[in-house]
Each structure stands twice: as structure tokens, then as C-alpha cells.
Amino acid sequence: MPELAFEDLTPGRVFDLGTVTVDRDEMVDFARKFDPQPFHLDEEAAQQSLFKGLAASGWFTTGLWMRAYVDHVLLRATSLASPGGEEIRWPAPVYAGDVLTASLEILDARRSRSRPEMGLVTLGARMHRGDTLVFSARFTGMFGVREA
């Protein structure tokens, strides 16, 4: 049985998901494949952009957070899937070499009425560079309950 089940995901609980240093090659490779905008790929174009430097795609930043979430929570949990989310934000740019700190907060949790073997958990994702918020999201996770 996994270590974390629905019953452990109580509102107010915060999980420290560790830190990650943004690798320039990974950042640019991701942009080349999935978000090939000039300010993600070209130093000169990026200097002329509102970012004033080569900035990571927000989707790359999201992927960094997701990896931390999988490594620190999902691989230890009764995770069943996610039906989606309500919000995603990238309030500040991310640059190569940035050290980002990730966290997860349990915002709400309720047992499913139609499927009592699982619970629905509202999750708050956060990633900071120092005191600056660079990523946030709000979404739902589905987690299995412990057997009675």
C-alpha cells in the first residue's frame, strides 16, 4: 500500500517538493520542440523582448513543477489521475540558472459520492525563485482511500 492516501491529504497540509536548478540546454530544447517563440530560443531576440533575456516557456516551468510533484508525492500516493484544473499562472519569468523551490498545498478534500473508493482533492501548486512567485496552479487530483 502506498504511503499517502486520500485520508492524508487534509486541507492546509503543505508538501515541500524540493528545489531544481533550471538547465539552459533543457530549457531551450523544450522551447525548440514545443514553444518555439523567439524569446525562448534566441538570445538577441530575447534581449529585445519584455523579458530582457532568454526566458523559459511557462510550460517548461510547469513541467519542472510536475516532476517535483511526481517525485515527492505521486510516486508515494494512491494517485488515480486528474480531471483537470481551474487556473495556471506564470507571474514572473524563469531564466537559465534559476534555483526554483516547489511546493504543494492541499486546499480542499472531499470523498466522492459516486465513487466512495476515492477522494477528490483540490491542490495548489507553487514555484518560487527566492521570494518571487514564478508559477502557480489550482487543479484537482483523484486519490484512492485506504481500505477499511
TORKOL-780692 format. One record per residue: y, z, x of N, C-alpha, C, O in turn; residue in three letters. Coordinates in pm, 1 decimal. Last residue first. Layout:
BEGIN
n.py | n.pz | n.px | ca.py | ca.pz | ca.px | c.py | c.pz | c.px | o.py | o.pz | o.px | pamar
Y | Z | X | Y | Z | X | Y | Z | X | Y | Z | X | ALA .
...
//
This chain:
BEGIN
n.py | n.pz | n.px | ca.py | ca.pz | ca.px | c.py | c.pz | c.px | o.py | o.pz | o.px | pamar
-17.3 | 434.9 | -1091.5 | -20.5 | 572.8 | -1145.0 | -149.2 | 641.6 | -1102.5 | -171.5 | 757.7 | -1137.0 | ALA .
104.4 | 245.4 | -818.6 | 3.1 | 266.0 | -921.6 | -0.5 | 411.2 | -962.5 | 11.6 | 500.6 | -878.7 | GLU .
451.1 | 183.7 | -787.9 | 328.4 | 244.5 | -737.0 | 229.8 | 258.8 | -851.2 | 268.1 | 281.4 | -966.0 | ARG .
583.8 | -141.4 | -875.1 | 581.8 | 5.2 | -883.9 | 452.1 | 55.7 | -822.6 | 355.7 | -19.3 | -807.2 | VAL .
739.9 | -416.5 | -701.8 | 627.5 | -354.5 | -770.1 | 640.6 | -202.8 | -770.7 | 699.6 | -143.4 | -680.5 | GLY .
1059.5 | -559.5 | -756.0 | 969.1 | -479.8 | -672.1 | 859.3 | -417.8 | -757.0 | 882.9 | -372.8 | -869.1 | PHE .
1303.7 | -802.1 | -729.1 | 1194.9 | -751.6 | -814.1 | 1094.1 | -683.6 | -722.2 | 1049.0 | -741.9 | -623.6 | MET .
1656.9 | -795.7 | -695.0 | 1524.4 | -802.6 | -635.4 | 1422.4 | -746.5 | -733.5 | 1451.8 | -655.2 | -810.7 | GLY .
1963.6 | -960.7 | -741.9 | 1854.6 | -881.9 | -799.7 | 1726.9 | -903.6 | -720.8 | 1693.2 | -1016.3 | -684.5 | THR .
2282.1 | -925.3 | -568.5 | 2170.7 | -1000.4 | -626.1 | 2064.2 | -904.8 | -677.3 | 2073.4 | -783.5 | -658.5 | PHE .
2570.4 | -981.4 | -398.4 | 2511.5 | -894.2 | -500.5 | 2403.6 | -977.5 | -567.9 | 2430.3 | -1086.6 | -618.2 | ARG .
2709.9 | -982.9 | -69.9 | 2642.5 | -1048.7 | -181.0 | 2590.3 | -941.4 | -275.6 | 2569.1 | -826.5 | -236.9 | ALA .
2920.0 | -1051.8 | 208.5 | 2870.4 | -960.9 | 105.1 | 2805.6 | -1043.5 | -4.8 | 2842.3 | -1158.5 | -28.8 | SER .
3047.4 | -1070.8 | 536.4 | 2953.5 | -1122.6 | 436.2 | 2923.5 | -1012.8 | 335.8 | 2904.3 | -896.7 | 372.0 | PHE .
3232.2 | -943.8 | 691.3 | 3219.9 | -1088.8 | 709.3 | 3125.7 | -1152.5 | 605.7 | 3124.9 | -1274.5 | 589.6 | VAL .
3458.9 | -683.5 | 720.2 | 3351.4 | -737.2 | 637.6 | 3348.4 | -888.5 | 653.8 | 3449.8 | -955.1 | 632.8 | LEU .
3541.6 | -512.1 | 1008.5 | 3571.4 | -629.6 | 926.7 | 3448.0 | -677.3 | 851.1 | 3345.1 | -707.7 | 911.5 | THR .
3492.8 | -318.6 | 1191.4 | 3536.3 | -274.0 | 1059.3 | 3560.5 | -389.1 | 962.5 | 3596.1 | -366.4 | 846.9 | ASP .
3244.5 | -500.5 | 1350.0 | 3330.3 | -382.1 | 1360.3 | 3363.5 | -332.6 | 1221.0 | 3273.6 | -307.3 | 1140.8 | GLY .
3158.5 | -710.6 | 1122.5 | 3190.6 | -721.3 | 1264.9 | 3290.8 | -609.8 | 1288.4 | 3407.7 | -621.7 | 1251.9 | ARG .
2907.5 | -661.0 | 869.4 | 3037.7 | -633.6 | 929.8 | 3040.9 | -673.0 | 1077.2 | 2939.3 | -669.0 | 1146.6 | HIS .
2757.3 | -730.7 | 564.9 | 2751.2 | -753.8 | 709.1 | 2893.5 | -740.3 | 762.3 | 2987.3 | -799.2 | 708.8 | MET .
2564.8 | -639.2 | 280.0 | 2689.0 | -632.2 | 356.6 | 2660.0 | -664.9 | 502.8 | 2554.3 | -631.9 | 556.6 | ARG .
2442.1 | -655.0 | -52.2 | 2427.2 | -694.4 | 87.8 | 2563.1 | -686.6 | 155.4 | 2664.8 | -722.8 | 96.1 | ALA .
2314.9 | -469.0 | -304.1 | 2441.8 | -506.7 | -242.6 | 2420.6 | -532.2 | -94.9 | 2385.1 | -440.9 | -20.3 | GLY .
2099.7 | -524.3 | -581.4 | 2117.4 | -499.5 | -438.7 | 2253.7 | -547.2 | -390.6 | 2301.8 | -652.8 | -431.7 | LEU .
1925.1 | -401.2 | -847.6 | 2048.7 | -470.3 | -810.0 | 2084.4 | -425.8 | -669.1 | 2097.5 | -306.7 | -640.9 | THR .
1593.3 | -443.7 | -933.6 | 1685.6 | -367.1 | -850.7 | 1806.8 | -453.9 | -818.1 | 1793.2 | -565.3 | -767.6 | VAL .
1341.7 | -394.2 | -1159.2 | 1449.4 | -484.4 | -1121.7 | 1556.9 | -402.2 | -1052.8 | 1605.5 | -303.1 | -1107.4 | LEU .
991.6 | -329.8 | -1119.8 | 1127.8 | -287.7 | -1147.4 | 1225.2 | -392.4 | -1098.3 | 1195.0 | -469.5 | -1007.2 | GLY .
662.7 | -367.9 | -1269.7 | 767.3 | -395.3 | -1172.6 | 901.2 | -340.9 | -1219.3 | 922.6 | -310.6 | -1336.7 | MET .
489.9 | -317.7 | -1467.5 | 435.7 | -303.3 | -1331.4 | 540.7 | -334.9 | -1224.8 | 512.4 | -329.6 | -1105.1 | GLU .
607.2 | -380.9 | -1709.9 | 621.8 | -244.2 | -1659.9 | 563.2 | -221.0 | -1520.7 | 584.8 | -115.0 | -1462.0 | PRO .
757.7 | -627.6 | -1823.4 | 655.5 | -621.3 | -1717.8 | 664.8 | -484.0 | -1650.2 | 724.7 | -472.6 | -1543.3 | ARG .
946.4 | -576.4 | -2016.3 | 842.7 | -675.4 | -2046.9 | 729.2 | -674.8 | -1945.2 | 617.5 | -716.4 | -1976.1 | SER .
1108.3 | -386.4 | -1897.4 | 1047.1 | -356.0 | -2027.1 | 930.3 | -450.5 | -2055.2 | 828.4 | -409.8 | -2110.9 | ARG .
1121.6 | -278.5 | -1563.3 | 1115.8 | -392.5 | -1654.2 | 1047.1 | -351.2 | -1784.0 | 941.0 | -288.9 | -1781.7 | SER .
1328.6 | -12.3 | -1467.1 | 1192.6 | -59.6 | -1489.1 | 1197.2 | -175.7 | -1588.3 | 1270.4 | -169.7 | -1687.1 | ARG .
1610.7 | -48.7 | -1256.6 | 1553.0 | -20.0 | -1387.7 | 1413.0 | -79.7 | -1396.0 | 1384.8 | -184.8 | -1338.4 | ARG .
1889.3 | 26.1 | -1056.2 | 1744.7 | 3.3 | -1063.5 | 1696.2 | 38.9 | -1203.3 | 1734.3 | 141.0 | -1260.6 | ALA .
2169.9 | -49.9 | -847.8 | 2113.6 | -13.7 | -977.9 | 1964.7 | -43.2 | -973.7 | 1919.6 | -127.8 | -896.5 | ASP .
2228.8 | -66.6 | -575.4 | 2336.5 | -46.4 | -671.4 | 2286.8 | -0.1 | -807.0 | 2352.8 | 79.3 | -874.0 | LEU .
2144.8 | 3.4 | -258.6 | 2083.5 | -6.3 | -390.4 | 2191.9 | 29.3 | -492.0 | 2240.9 | 142.2 | -494.2 | ILE .
2265.0 | -183.0 | 13.4 | 2283.4 | -68.6 | -75.7 | 2214.7 | -96.4 | -208.1 | 2225.1 | -206.0 | -263.1 | GLU .
2219.7 | -271.5 | 345.1 | 2177.6 | -298.2 | 208.0 | 2199.7 | -171.4 | 128.2 | 2157.8 | -63.5 | 170.1 | LEU .
2372.8 | -416.1 | 637.8 | 2327.1 | -305.0 | 555.0 | 2291.7 | -354.7 | 415.7 | 2328.9 | -464.8 | 375.1 | SER .
2435.8 | -512.2 | 978.1 | 2392.2 | -543.1 | 842.0 | 2348.4 | -416.8 | 768.8 | 2294.6 | -323.5 | 828.5 | ALA .
2672.1 | -604.9 | 1210.9 | 2592.3 | -493.2 | 1161.1 | 2562.8 | -518.4 | 1013.8 | 2653.8 | -542.8 | 934.6 | THR .
2711.3 | -834.6 | 1475.2 | 2720.2 | -805.5 | 1332.8 | 2624.6 | -693.8 | 1294.6 | 2510.5 | -689.3 | 1340.7 | LEU .
2895.6 | -944.5 | 1730.8 | 2788.7 | -849.4 | 1702.9 | 2808.4 | -803.1 | 1559.1 | 2909.1 | -740.7 | 1525.7 | VAL .
2971.2 | -1275.8 | 1832.7 | 2999.9 | -1161.1 | 1746.2 | 2875.3 | -1074.3 | 1732.2 | 2763.6 | -1125.1 | 1723.0 | ASP .
2883.7 | -1501.6 | 1965.1 | 2900.7 | -1379.0 | 2041.9 | 2933.7 | -1257.0 | 1958.3 | 2925.0 | -1144.7 | 2007.9 | GLY .
3056.7 | -1726.7 | 1758.3 | 2951.9 | -1705.2 | 1859.0 | 2985.3 | -1580.4 | 1940.2 | 3100.1 | -1557.6 | 1978.4 | ALA .
3199.2 | -1579.2 | 1458.3 | 3204.8 | -1662.5 | 1578.8 | 3087.8 | -1631.1 | 1671.4 | 3027.8 | -1523.9 | 1664.1 | TYR .
3289.8 | -1584.8 | 1119.3 | 3197.4 | -1533.7 | 1221.3 | 3197.6 | -1633.2 | 1336.0 | 3196.4 | -1754.6 | 1315.2 | VAL .
3571.8 | -1508.0 | 904.4 | 3484.3 | -1596.3 | 981.8 | 3398.6 | -1519.9 | 1082.0 | 3430.0 | -1408.1 | 1123.0 | PRO .
3562.1 | -1319.1 | 599.5 | 3616.3 | -1339.3 | 734.4 | 3519.0 | -1426.5 | 813.3 | 3398.0 | -1420.0 | 791.8 | ALA .
3433.6 | -1320.0 | 351.3 | 3576.9 | -1291.9 | 357.6 | 3642.1 | -1309.6 | 495.1 | 3764.7 | -1314.4 | 505.1 | PRO .
3219.4 | -1463.9 | 185.6 | 3239.1 | -1468.2 | 330.5 | 3387.4 | -1445.1 | 356.6 | 3460.6 | -1540.9 | 381.7 | TRP .
3003.8 | -1371.7 | -83.6 | 3137.9 | -1384.1 | -25.5 | 3129.8 | -1386.6 | 126.6 | 3045.5 | -1320.9 | 187.5 | ARG .
2844.3 | -1402.1 | -392.6 | 2830.6 | -1416.5 | -248.5 | 2970.5 | -1440.5 | -193.6 | 3047.1 | -1519.3 | -249.1 | ILE .
2687.1 | -1293.3 | -693.5 | 2804.7 | -1301.2 | -607.1 | 2764.4 | -1322.2 | -462.2 | 2664.5 | -1267.9 | -415.1 | GLU .
2456.1 | -1275.7 | -838.5 | 2580.1 | -1294.0 | -912.7 | 2698.4 | -1323.4 | -822.3 | 2800.5 | -1373.7 | -869.4 | GLU .
2125.3 | -1418.2 | -788.6 | 2234.9 | -1325.7 | -767.1 | 2357.7 | -1362.9 | -847.0 | 2362.9 | -1466.4 | -913.5 | GLY .
1765.0 | -1426.5 | -843.7 | 1896.9 | -1479.8 | -811.7 | 2001.5 | -1372.4 | -797.6 | 1971.8 | -1253.0 | -795.0 | GLY .
1512.7 | -1325.9 | -868.6 | 1551.8 | -1428.0 | -964.5 | 1691.9 | -1483.4 | -940.3 | 1733.8 | -1576.9 | -1008.5 | PRO .
1296.3 | -1273.4 | -601.2 | 1431.9 | -1251.3 | -650.8 | 1466.1 | -1362.4 | -749.4 | 1450.4 | -1480.3 | -717.6 | SER .
985.7 | -1095.0 | -546.6 | 1070.3 | -1215.0 | -543.1 | 1211.1 | -1173.7 | -583.4 | 1241.1 | -1055.2 | -597.9 | ALA .
847.4 | -863.5 | -483.6 | 779.1 | -966.8 | -561.1 | 854.9 | -1099.1 | -559.8 | 793.4 | -1205.1 | -570.8 | LEU .
791.7 | -603.1 | -252.3 | 879.2 | -711.1 | -299.2 | 797.7 | -819.2 | -368.8 | 692.9 | -861.2 | -319.8 | SER .
712.1 | -351.2 | -170.4 | 635.7 | -419.6 | -274.9 | 717.6 | -533.0 | -335.9 | 713.0 | -555.8 | -456.8 | THR .
784.5 | -343.2 | 187.7 | 804.4 | -312.5 | 46.2 | 711.2 | -392.9 | -44.8 | 643.2 | -486.5 | -3.0 | ALA .
812.5 | -413.3 | 445.7 | 757.7 | -279.9 | 422.3 | 750.1 | -246.9 | 273.9 | 713.5 | -135.2 | 237.2 | ARG .
940.6 | -653.6 | 447.0 | 805.1 | -650.8 | 504.3 | 735.7 | -516.1 | 485.9 | 615.1 | -504.7 | 507.5 | LEU .
1194.3 | -576.0 | 338.1 | 1095.8 | -652.2 | 259.5 | 954.6 | -649.0 | 315.0 | 858.4 | -642.4 | 238.4 | LEU .
1329.0 | -416.3 | 550.3 | 1294.2 | -368.3 | 416.2 | 1178.1 | -447.3 | 355.4 | 1073.9 | -389.3 | 324.7 | VAL .
1363.8 | -527.2 | 804.3 | 1381.9 | -383.3 | 787.0 | 1340.1 | -329.1 | 651.0 | 1318.0 | -208.9 | 636.9 | HIS .
1309.4 | -805.9 | 788.5 | 1252.0 | -724.6 | 896.1 | 1256.2 | -575.1 | 867.9 | 1162.9 | -503.1 | 903.3 | ASP .
1460.8 | -885.6 | 560.7 | 1314.9 | -903.7 | 566.0 | 1253.9 | -808.7 | 667.8 | 1157.4 | -738.6 | 637.3 | VAL .
1718.9 | -817.1 | 650.5 | 1665.3 | -759.1 | 527.7 | 1512.6 | -770.2 | 524.9 | 1443.8 | -674.1 | 490.5 | TYR .
1746.8 | -986.4 | 872.4 | 1751.2 | -840.7 | 891.5 | 1691.5 | -768.3 | 770.3 | 1621.0 | -668.6 | 786.5 | ALA .
1737.5 | -1233.6 | 740.7 | 1636.0 | -1199.6 | 840.5 | 1630.1 | -1048.4 | 863.6 | 1522.0 | -990.2 | 873.0 | ARG .
1969.7 | -1216.3 | 585.2 | 1838.3 | -1224.0 | 520.6 | 1727.1 | -1186.5 | 618.1 | 1633.3 | -1115.5 | 581.5 | MET .
2172.3 | -1223.4 | 778.2 | 2153.4 | -1103.0 | 697.6 | 2013.3 | -1101.7 | 636.8 | 1946.1 | -998.6 | 636.7 | TRP .
2131.4 | -1484.4 | 870.6 | 2119.5 | -1371.3 | 964.2 | 2096.4 | -1241.8 | 887.9 | 2012.6 | -1160.2 | 926.1 | LEU .
2185.4 | -1628.4 | 635.6 | 2051.1 | -1631.0 | 693.5 | 2028.5 | -1517.9 | 792.4 | 1919.4 | -1461.2 | 798.2 | GLY .
2458.8 | -1581.8 | 613.6 | 2368.2 | -1532.2 | 509.6 | 2224.9 | -1526.1 | 561.9 | 2152.2 | -1430.3 | 535.5 | THR .
2540.6 | -1725.9 | 836.6 | 2562.9 | -1581.3 | 831.6 | 2471.4 | -1516.7 | 728.4 | 2413.9 | -1410.5 | 752.4 | THR .
2473.3 | -1979.8 | 742.5 | 2408.7 | -1927.8 | 863.4 | 2421.1 | -1775.9 | 866.2 | 2324.1 | -1705.5 | 894.7 | PHE .
2649.8 | -1998.6 | 532.5 | 2506.1 | -1998.9 | 502.4 | 2425.1 | -1952.0 | 623.0 | 2319.4 | -1891.0 | 606.7 | TRP .
2892.6 | -2012.6 | 659.3 | 2862.0 | -1893.5 | 580.3 | 2714.0 | -1883.5 | 547.3 | 2659.3 | -1773.9 | 535.4 | GLY .
2875.8 | -2133.5 | 990.0 | 2862.8 | -2160.8 | 847.9 | 2835.1 | -2028.4 | 775.9 | 2762.5 | -1943.1 | 826.9 | SER .
3093.1 | -2000.5 | 1241.3 | 2960.0 | -2015.2 | 1182.3 | 2971.4 | -2056.3 | 1036.0 | 3065.8 | -2017.9 | 966.9 | ALA .
3350.2 | -2178.5 | 1412.7 | 3307.0 | -2073.7 | 1320.1 | 3168.6 | -2105.0 | 1265.4 | 3132.4 | -2221.1 | 1246.1 | ALA .
3547.9 | -2231.0 | 1684.4 | 3420.4 | -2270.9 | 1625.7 | 3364.7 | -2155.4 | 1542.2 | 3335.8 | -2048.0 | 1594.9 | LEU .
3892.3 | -2168.4 | 1596.0 | 3777.0 | -2163.1 | 1685.1 | 3651.4 | -2201.4 | 1609.7 | 3649.2 | -2203.7 | 1486.6 | GLY .
4071.0 | -2143.0 | 1388.3 | 4121.6 | -2137.8 | 1526.4 | 4009.9 | -2121.1 | 1629.3 | 4031.7 | -2065.8 | 1737.1 | LYS .
4034.6 | -2159.3 | 1114.6 | 3952.8 | -2063.1 | 1188.6 | 3999.0 | -2044.2 | 1333.1 | 3969.9 | -1941.3 | 1394.3 | PHE .
4181.0 | -2369.5 | 1019.8 | 4231.6 | -2236.0 | 988.7 | 4153.2 | -2127.7 | 1063.2 | 4201.0 | -2014.7 | 1073.9 | LEU .
4160.9 | -2603.5 | 1298.2 | 4130.7 | -2555.4 | 1162.9 | 4192.6 | -2417.6 | 1139.2 | 4249.8 | -2357.9 | 1230.4 | SER .
4188.9 | -2668.6 | 1559.2 | 4292.7 | -2717.8 | 1468.3 | 4273.7 | -2666.9 | 1325.0 | 4361.2 | -2685.5 | 1240.4 | GLN .
3957.0 | -2569.2 | 1667.4 | 4084.3 | -2511.5 | 1712.6 | 4198.3 | -2550.6 | 1619.3 | 4293.6 | -2474.5 | 1602.1 | GLN .
3770.9 | -2743.5 | 1549.8 | 3772.7 | -2602.9 | 1508.0 | 3903.6 | -2534.5 | 1549.2 | 3955.8 | -2451.4 | 1474.9 | ALA .
3815.1 | -2975.2 | 1694.7 | 3844.7 | -2973.7 | 1551.2 | 3856.2 | -2830.5 | 1500.8 | 3942.1 | -2800.3 | 1418.0 | ALA .
3721.2 | -2879.1 | 1943.9 | 3858.9 | -2925.6 | 1927.3 | 3900.8 | -2924.1 | 1780.1 | 4009.4 | -2877.0 | 1746.1 | GLU .
3449.0 | -2811.2 | 1892.2 | 3545.6 | -2711.0 | 1942.2 | 3690.3 | -2752.7 | 1915.6 | 3771.7 | -2672.1 | 1870.6 | GLU .
3254.9 | -2892.4 | 1620.8 | 3340.4 | -2949.5 | 1724.3 | 3449.5 | -2850.0 | 1764.0 | 3531.5 | -2809.7 | 1681.5 | ASP .
3110.2 | -2755.8 | 1415.4 | 3043.2 | -2836.7 | 1517.9 | 3127.6 | -2873.3 | 1639.8 | 3074.9 | -2883.8 | 1750.6 | LEU .
3253.8 | -2631.0 | 1223.9 | 3127.9 | -2566.7 | 1261.9 | 3064.3 | -2634.3 | 1383.0 | 2975.1 | -2577.7 | 1446.2 | HIS .
3463.6 | -2798.0 | 1174.7 | 3496.6 | -2665.3 | 1229.1 | 3373.0 | -2582.1 | 1261.0 | 3384.7 | -2474.1 | 1319.0 | PHE .
3332.8 | -3029.0 | 1058.4 | 3386.9 | -3031.2 | 1195.3 | 3415.2 | -2892.9 | 1254.8 | 3392.8 | -2872.4 | 1374.1 | PRO .
3020.9 | -2961.8 | 894.7 | 3165.7 | -2972.5 | 887.3 | 3223.8 | -2958.9 | 1028.6 | 3169.3 | -2884.6 | 1110.2 | GLN .
2732.9 | -2972.3 | 833.4 | 2797.6 | -3041.2 | 945.0 | 2948.2 | -3065.1 | 927.5 | 2995.8 | -3177.4 | 944.2 | PRO .
2513.4 | -2789.7 | 753.6 | 2653.3 | -2773.5 | 712.8 | 2743.8 | -2838.8 | 817.8 | 2822.0 | -2770.3 | 883.8 | ASP .
2251.5 | -2843.2 | 850.8 | 2271.9 | -2805.6 | 711.3 | 2416.8 | -2798.3 | 664.1 | 2440.7 | -2800.7 | 543.4 | PHE .
2234.4 | -2931.8 | 1122.0 | 2129.7 | -2965.6 | 1024.5 | 2173.3 | -2948.7 | 879.5 | 2137.1 | -3029.6 | 794.1 | LYS .
2465.8 | -2834.4 | 1242.4 | 2429.9 | -2975.5 | 1259.7 | 2329.9 | -3019.2 | 1152.4 | 2339.6 | -3129.5 | 1098.7 | ARG .
2443.7 | -2561.8 | 1179.5 | 2551.7 | -2643.4 | 1121.2 | 2518.5 | -2792.1 | 1129.5 | 2540.9 | -2866.7 | 1034.2 | ALA .
2223.0 | -2492.8 | 1340.1 | 2217.5 | -2476.8 | 1195.1 | 2322.0 | -2566.2 | 1128.9 | 2291.7 | -2637.8 | 1033.5 | PHE .
2333.9 | -2546.1 | 1591.5 | 2216.0 | -2620.2 | 1547.0 | 2201.7 | -2611.8 | 1395.1 | 2172.0 | -2711.5 | 1329.3 | ASP .
2538.1 | -2355.2 | 1601.1 | 2573.5 | -2497.0 | 1598.4 | 2455.5 | -2581.6 | 1549.4 | 2474.6 | -2677.5 | 1474.7 | VAL .
2380.8 | -2118.5 | 1600.9 | 2488.4 | -2137.4 | 1504.7 | 2522.0 | -2286.2 | 1488.6 | 2532.8 | -2336.5 | 1376.8 | MET .
2218.3 | -2148.7 | 1825.1 | 2156.7 | -2139.9 | 1692.2 | 2259.0 | -2170.7 | 1583.1 | 2228.7 | -2239.7 | 1485.7 | GLU .
2420.5 | -2149.2 | 2024.3 | 2331.7 | -2264.5 | 2007.6 | 2265.0 | -2264.9 | 1870.9 | 2255.7 | -2369.8 | 1807.0 | ASP .
2542.0 | -1890.9 | 1990.3 | 2617.5 | -2014.2 | 1971.1 | 2525.7 | -2134.1 | 1945.8 | 2551.2 | -2212.5 | 1854.4 | ARG .
2424.0 | -1616.2 | 1816.3 | 2392.4 | -1708.9 | 1924.7 | 2459.9 | -1843.5 | 1896.3 | 2437.8 | -1903.3 | 1791.0 | ASP .
2545.1 | -1307.7 | 1736.7 | 2545.6 | -1447.6 | 1695.3 | 2528.9 | -1537.9 | 1818.1 | 2609.9 | -1535.1 | 1910.7 | VAL .
2341.0 | -1029.2 | 1736.0 | 2446.0 | -1099.5 | 1808.6 | 2434.4 | -1248.0 | 1776.6 | 2326.8 | -1306.6 | 1788.0 | THR .
2286.8 | -778.9 | 1495.9 | 2246.6 | -907.6 | 1550.1 | 2367.2 | -966.2 | 1622.7 | 2480.7 | -954.3 | 1576.6 | VAL .
2161.0 | -456.3 | 1396.1 | 2265.5 | -547.1 | 1442.3 | 2203.7 | -675.7 | 1494.6 | 2086.5 | -681.0 | 1531.9 | THR .
2032.4 | -286.2 | 1098.6 | 2047.4 | -314.0 | 1240.5 | 2161.0 | -410.4 | 1271.4 | 2244.4 | -441.6 | 1186.5 | GLY .
2027.9 | -210.5 | 839.2 | 1944.0 | -325.0 | 875.1 | 1963.2 | -366.7 | 1020.5 | 1914.7 | -472.3 | 1061.1 | LEU .
2015.2 | 80.9 | 670.3 | 2073.7 | 21.4 | 790.8 | 1978.5 | -88.8 | 834.7 | 1861.8 | -62.7 | 863.9 | ASP .
2036.7 | 120.9 | 328.4 | 1947.8 | 88.6 | 438.5 | 2029.4 | 26.3 | 551.4 | 2103.6 | -69.6 | 530.0 | PHE .
2122.4 | 364.2 | 93.8 | 2170.5 | 260.0 | 184.7 | 2069.2 | 244.1 | 297.4 | 2022.3 | 342.6 | 354.5 | VAL .
2117.4 | 460.9 | -245.2 | 2047.5 | 457.4 | -117.0 | 2097.7 | 338.7 | -34.7 | 2113.4 | 227.9 | -85.9 | ARG .
2241.3 | 417.7 | -486.3 | 2313.1 | 493.1 | -384.6 | 2245.4 | 492.5 | -248.8 | 2309.5 | 520.8 | -147.7 | GLY .
1949.6 | 413.9 | -684.9 | 2091.6 | 382.7 | -670.0 | 2161.6 | 477.8 | -572.1 | 2143.1 | 599.5 | -575.5 | PRO .
1639.4 | 384.8 | -507.7 | 1724.8 | 457.4 | -601.3 | 1872.0 | 424.2 | -576.9 | 1914.3 | 408.4 | -462.4 | THR .
1364.3 | 289.0 | -436.2 | 1489.5 | 212.8 | -433.8 | 1584.9 | 269.3 | -538.8 | 1607.4 | 209.3 | -643.8 | LEU .
1123.4 | 406.5 | -471.3 | 1200.8 | 447.1 | -353.7 | 1340.2 | 384.6 | -349.8 | 1424.0 | 423.9 | -268.7 | ASP .
1006.0 | 280.5 | -688.3 | 1048.0 | 420.0 | -703.5 | 1134.4 | 469.3 | -586.9 | 1210.8 | 564.4 | -603.1 | GLU .
925.7 | 30.5 | -583.3 | 1039.1 | 40.0 | -674.1 | 1094.1 | 182.7 | -681.2 | 1215.6 | 202.7 | -680.4 | PHE .
831.8 | 119.2 | -244.7 | 805.5 | 63.6 | -377.3 | 930.5 | 82.3 | -462.4 | 1028.5 | 142.5 | -418.5 | ALA .
745.5 | 109.3 | 93.1 | 854.4 | 116.4 | -4.4 | 814.5 | 47.5 | -134.5 | 769.3 | -67.0 | -134.5 | LEU .
496.9 | 73.3 | 226.3 | 569.5 | 199.8 | 237.8 | 677.1 | 217.2 | 130.3 | 697.7 | 328.3 | 81.4 | GLU .
220.8 | -85.8 | 58.6 | 345.5 | -86.4 | 135.2 | 417.1 | 48.7 | 127.4 | 398.5 | 126.1 | 33.5 | PRO .
-120.1 | 0.0 | 84.6 | 0.0 | 0.0 | 0.0 | 124.6 | 0.0 | 87.8 | 133.0 | 78.4 | 182.3 | MET .
//
